[in-house]
Amino acid sequence: MSNNASWADGLEDELNFWNNWVKNRGGEFSKDFEFRVNPASQVEGLLKRIFDMQNPSNQSKILDVGAGPLTCLGKYYGDLKLNISAVDALAPLYDKLSWGNINREPITMQCKTEELDQLYAPFTFDYVYAQNTLDHHFDAPLAFKQMIHVAKRGGIIATSHHENEASHGRWTGLHGWNFFIFKNDLKIANYEKIVSLKELISPFANLVSVNYDSSGDIETIIQKN
């Protein structure tokens, strides 16, 4: 995992990115900005494909972990307004950005993914989602277990991450874990260990699928027992 000085530098870079993102309404990422602030944005990508198979109801609860200052999930699935909770360890720092009158619903709450059980009871959420965040975490395997912990029985835990992001960044900044696919399993690796997701979650959940999407990102779908 990246050292403390490197992680601190990465944190500064992260906050600078979001500060410029807010001030410049996304800048080169303007489409992402408009999507996140749009109160009528439609869910897309992996979560939409899951919803297409499962047809969520207005009672379905969704958790976006490591959500950043604004959830990236979209606010609606068709005519259904999604019930989204968003958490991020850096939420108090995001609150200090220059938001003005920008719509921020749902407000991101402070919580480390590794400590979800301190904020939410077990069996709370129908869907738990993480995108390009768990490779930043101090303990990515524990983060997966905590996401499963707060999911309902039969609930879905879905993730989408770039492959081997820590190696690509030469183990600097916030990226402390590599994710890669090996023999239909997600491997979670740092300098010290390689963890099999299948083995990690086997007592309490099943790895339904692990695949590359059209852009080469790794998508995983887990179902809680």
C-alpha positions as CSV (number, residue, x, y, z in Angstrom):
1,M,0.0,0.0,0.0
2,S,1.2,3.5,-0.7
3,N,3.1,5.1,2.2
4,N,1.7,7.8,4.5
5,A,3.5,10.7,2.8
6,S,2.4,9.5,-0.7
7,W,-1.2,9.1,0.6
8,A,-1.2,12.6,2.0
9,D,0.0,14.0,-1.4
10,G,-2.7,11.9,-3.1
11,L,-5.4,13.3,-0.8
12,E,-4.3,16.9,-1.6
13,D,-4.5,16.0,-5.3
14,E,-8.0,14.5,-4.8
15,L,-9.3,17.6,-3.1
16,N,-7.7,19.9,-5.7
17,F,-9.4,17.9,-8.4
18,W,-12.9,18.2,-6.8
19,N,-12.3,21.9,-6.0
20,N,-11.5,22.6,-9.7
21,W,-14.4,20.3,-10.7
22,V,-16.9,22.4,-8.7
23,K,-15.5,25.8,-9.7
24,N,-15.3,25.0,-13.4
25,R,-18.6,23.0,-13.5
26,G,-16.6,19.9,-14.3
27,G,-14.2,21.4,-16.8
28,E,-13.2,18.7,-19.2
29,F,-15.6,16.4,-17.2
30,S,-18.6,18.7,-17.8
31,K,-20.9,15.8,-18.7
32,D,-20.1,14.1,-15.4
33,F,-20.8,17.3,-13.6
34,E,-24.1,17.9,-15.3
35,F,-25.2,14.3,-14.7
36,R,-24.4,14.4,-11.0
37,V,-26.1,17.8,-10.3
38,N,-29.2,17.0,-12.4
39,P,-32.1,16.0,-10.1
40,A,-33.7,14.1,-12.9
41,S,-30.7,12.1,-14.1
42,Q,-31.4,8.5,-15.1
43,V,-29.4,5.6,-13.6
44,E,-27.0,4.1,-16.1
45,G,-24.3,1.5,-16.5
46,L,-23.9,-1.5,-14.3
47,L,-26.6,-0.5,-11.8
48,K,-29.2,0.1,-14.6
49,R,-28.4,-3.4,-16.0
50,I,-29.0,-4.9,-12.6
51,F,-32.3,-2.9,-12.2
52,D,-33.4,-4.1,-15.6
53,M,-33.2,-7.6,-14.3
54,Q,-34.7,-7.0,-10.9
55,N,-37.2,-4.1,-11.2
56,P,-36.5,-2.2,-7.9
57,S,-39.5,-0.7,-6.1
58,N,-40.0,2.6,-4.3
59,Q,-39.1,0.7,-1.1
60,S,-35.7,-0.3,-2.4
61,K,-32.8,1.3,-0.5
62,I,-29.5,2.0,-2.3
63,L,-26.1,2.8,-0.7
64,D,-23.3,4.5,-2.7
65,V,-20.0,4.1,-0.9
66,G,-17.0,6.2,-1.5
67,A,-19.4,8.4,-3.4
68,G,-17.3,11.5,-3.5
69,P,-19.0,14.9,-3.1
70,L,-22.0,13.9,-5.3
71,T,-23.3,10.5,-6.1
72,C,-22.7,9.3,-9.7
73,L,-25.7,6.9,-9.7
74,G,-28.4,9.0,-11.2
75,K,-31.6,9.9,-9.4
76,Y,-34.3,8.0,-11.3
77,Y,-34.9,4.6,-12.9
78,G,-37.6,5.4,-15.4
79,D,-40.3,7.1,-13.3
80,L,-39.0,5.6,-10.1
81,K,-37.2,8.1,-7.9
82,L,-34.3,6.2,-6.3
83,N,-33.8,6.2,-2.5
84,I,-30.1,6.7,-2.3
85,S,-27.8,7.2,0.7
86,A,-24.2,8.3,-0.1
87,V,-21.2,8.0,2.2
88,D,-17.5,9.0,1.9
89,A,-14.7,9.2,4.4
90,L,-13.8,12.7,3.1
91,A,-17.3,14.2,3.3
92,P,-16.4,17.0,5.7
93,L,-13.7,18.1,3.3
94,Y,-16.1,18.1,0.4
95,D,-18.5,20.2,2.4
96,K,-16.0,23.0,2.3
97,L,-15.8,23.3,-1.5
98,S,-17.4,26.3,-3.2
99,W,-20.8,24.9,-3.9
100,G,-22.9,28.1,-4.1
101,N,-26.4,27.1,-5.1
102,I,-25.4,23.8,-6.8
103,N,-27.8,20.9,-6.0
104,R,-26.1,18.3,-3.8
105,E,-28.9,15.9,-3.1
106,P,-28.4,13.4,-1.6
107,I,-25.8,14.9,0.7
108,T,-22.8,12.7,1.1
109,M,-22.4,11.6,4.8
110,Q,-19.1,10.9,6.5
111,C,-18.3,7.3,6.9
112,K,-15.4,5.0,6.0
113,T,-16.5,2.0,4.0
114,E,-14.5,-0.1,6.5
115,E,-16.8,1.2,9.2
116,L,-20.3,1.0,7.6
117,D,-21.5,-1.0,10.6
118,Q,-21.0,2.1,12.8
119,L,-23.5,4.1,10.8
120,Y,-26.0,1.5,9.5
121,A,-27.6,-1.6,10.9
122,P,-27.1,-5.0,9.1
123,F,-29.6,-5.9,6.5
124,T,-30.4,-2.3,5.6
125,F,-29.9,-1.9,1.9
126,D,-31.2,-3.7,-1.2
127,Y,-28.3,-2.5,-3.3
128,V,-24.8,-1.4,-2.3
129,Y,-22.6,0.2,-5.0
130,A,-18.9,1.3,-5.2
131,Q,-17.3,2.9,-8.2
132,N,-13.5,3.6,-8.5
133,T,-13.1,4.0,-4.8
134,L,-12.2,0.7,-3.0
135,D,-8.7,0.8,-4.5
136,H,-8.2,4.0,-2.5
137,H,-9.2,2.4,0.8
138,F,-6.8,1.4,3.6
139,D,-8.4,-2.0,3.9
140,A,-10.2,-3.0,0.6
141,P,-11.0,-6.6,1.7
142,L,-12.7,-5.3,4.9
143,A,-14.6,-2.7,2.8
144,F,-16.1,-5.5,0.7
145,K,-17.2,-7.4,3.9
146,Q,-18.7,-4.2,5.3
147,M,-20.7,-3.6,2.1
148,I,-22.1,-7.1,2.4
149,H,-22.8,-6.6,6.1
150,V,-25.2,-3.7,5.6
151,A,-27.0,-5.4,2.6
152,K,-30.2,-7.3,3.0
153,R,-30.4,-11.0,2.5
154,G,-30.6,-11.5,-1.2
155,G,-29.3,-8.0,-1.7
156,I,-26.9,-7.0,-4.4
157,I,-23.4,-5.5,-3.9
158,A,-22.0,-4.2,-7.2
159,T,-18.6,-2.6,-7.9
160,S,-16.8,-1.1,-10.9
161,H,-13.1,-0.3,-10.9
162,H,-10.2,0.2,-13.2
163,E,-7.8,-2.7,-13.4
164,N,-4.5,-2.6,-11.5
165,E,-4.8,1.1,-10.8
166,A,-2.2,1.0,-8.0
167,S,0.4,-0.4,-10.4
168,H,-0.5,2.1,-13.1
169,G,0.1,4.8,-10.6
170,R,3.3,3.2,-9.4
171,W,1.8,2.8,-5.9
172,T,1.7,6.5,-5.2
173,G,-1.2,8.7,-4.1
174,L,-4.5,7.2,-2.9
175,H,-4.3,4.0,-4.9
176,G,-3.2,1.3,-2.5
177,W,-4.8,-1.8,-4.1
178,N,-4.8,-3.6,-7.4
179,F,-7.9,-5.3,-8.7
180,F,-7.6,-8.0,-11.4
181,I,-9.5,-11.0,-12.7
182,F,-8.0,-14.5,-12.4
183,K,-10.0,-17.7,-13.1
184,N,-13.4,-16.1,-12.7
185,D,-12.4,-14.5,-9.4
186,L,-11.6,-10.9,-8.4
187,K,-8.2,-10.6,-6.9
188,I,-7.5,-7.8,-4.4
189,A,-3.8,-7.2,-4.0
190,N,-1.3,-4.9,-2.3
191,Y,2.4,-5.3,-1.5
192,E,1.6,-7.7,1.3
193,K,-1.1,-10.0,0.1
194,I,-3.4,-11.2,-2.6
195,V,-7.0,-11.8,-1.5
196,S,-9.5,-13.9,-3.4
197,L,-12.9,-12.2,-3.3
198,K,-14.7,-15.6,-3.7
199,E,-12.9,-17.0,-0.6
200,L,-13.3,-13.7,1.3
201,I,-17.1,-13.6,1.0
202,S,-17.9,-17.3,0.8
203,P,-19.4,-17.6,4.3
204,F,-22.0,-15.0,3.7
205,A,-22.3,-14.1,0.0
206,N,-21.8,-15.4,-3.6
207,L,-19.8,-13.9,-6.4
208,V,-22.4,-13.8,-9.1
209,S,-20.2,-12.4,-11.8
210,V,-16.9,-10.7,-12.5
211,N,-16.3,-9.2,-16.0
212,Y,-14.7,-6.5,-18.0
213,D,-17.1,-3.8,-19.3
214,S,-16.9,-2.2,-22.7
215,S,-14.3,0.3,-21.5
216,G,-12.1,-2.3,-19.8
217,D,-13.2,-1.6,-16.2
218,I,-13.8,-4.6,-13.9
219,E,-17.4,-5.0,-12.8
220,T,-18.4,-7.4,-10.0
221,I,-21.8,-8.5,-8.8
222,I,-22.2,-10.1,-5.4
223,Q,-25.4,-11.4,-3.8
224,K,-25.8,-11.8,0.0
225,N,-27.0,-15.1,1.3
